[in-house]
Each structure stands twice: as structure tokens, then as C-alpha cells.
Amino acid sequence: MSSLDALCRMVHAGLGIAVVPEQVGLLYVNTLDVRLLSLADAWAVRRLVMIFKSRDQLSASAAALVRFLGQGA
């Protein structure tokens, strides 16, 4: 499919099922009358990362956010 919107509309039309981010599913659950089922398997857990060009170029507030969010690493 060309987009998550098109994928969700395909499901609504009865043409299959889809695995999408939870936030996407929540956008369509009421408008398209589809059902959501949370996935519990380890492969379904998303790893998130921060991306930035250089710590030296960050503003003070961005640098503080990077330090705060990076504490668990």
C-alpha cells in the first residue's frame, strides 16, 4: 500500500488485515469501524532512537532533552 491511510481503508473495505502503529489504529478505530488488537510478542515492541546532527550544534533546550532521554542508555 502507498500509505498507512490506504492500508487502513483496505482493512475497512474487508480486503485483509494490517499491522500498524497503535497511534495510527486509534485514528481509524471510530471513523472506519475497525477493531484493534494489541500485540504482545517481543517482535512487536518498537525501539526508538533520537537523531540529531551534532551535540555541539544543539540548542540548550535540545541538549537538555538529549541528556534527559539518553539517561537510560
Sequence and secondary structure as in RCSB ss.txt:
>XXXX:A:sequence
MSSLDALCRMVHAGLGIAVVPEQVGLLYVNTLDVRLLSLADAWAVRRLVMIFKSRDQLSASAAALVRFLGQGA
>XXXX:A:secstr
  SHHHHHHHHHTTS      HHHHHHHTTTTT       SGGG        S GGGS HHHHHHHHHHGGG 
